[in-house]
C-alpha cells in the first residue's frame, strides 16, 4: 500500500491536528528514536488494522510519515550544529516557530550546561519550513 494512502487514511481517521502532533513528535528527537511512544503505537496499530495490512517496523513508520505535516513536502536530511539550548531566545520566537515552521531544524538545541554532545547531528528538515523561517526570523536562535 502506498505511503500517500496510509497518511491520507491517518488524517481521515484522526484529523489534521492529531496528524500534525503525531508527525512532529515522531521527528522531534535527533538521532531519531528507535521505538514509538505507546500513544503513537496505538494510532499506528489502529490505522494498519483498518487498512488490513501488517503492522510496520519503526523504519517503515519513518518512511511512511517522512513529510512535513504543515507543508506536505518530503523531508530532507542535513547535518546541523548542536547549539546551546539554554541560550535560546524563546520568548520572542518559540510559539511562532512551532506554528509556522516547526521542521526548519537549522540547528539542534541541547542542554550544553549539563551534558556533552558532538558538534553536529544529522536531522531531517522541510525546505518550505526553512524558507518560512528565513522570511519570519532572519536572525540566529541564540542570544549572546
Ligand atoms: Zn514544512
Boltz pocket constraint, residues with backbone or C-beta under 6 A from the ligand:
constraints:
  - pocket:
      binder: B
      contacts: [[A, 68], [A, 69], [A, 70], [A, 71], [A, 72], [A, 100], [A, 101], [A, 102], [A, 103], [A, 126], [A, 127], [A, 128], [A, 129], [A, 130]]
      max_distance: 6.0
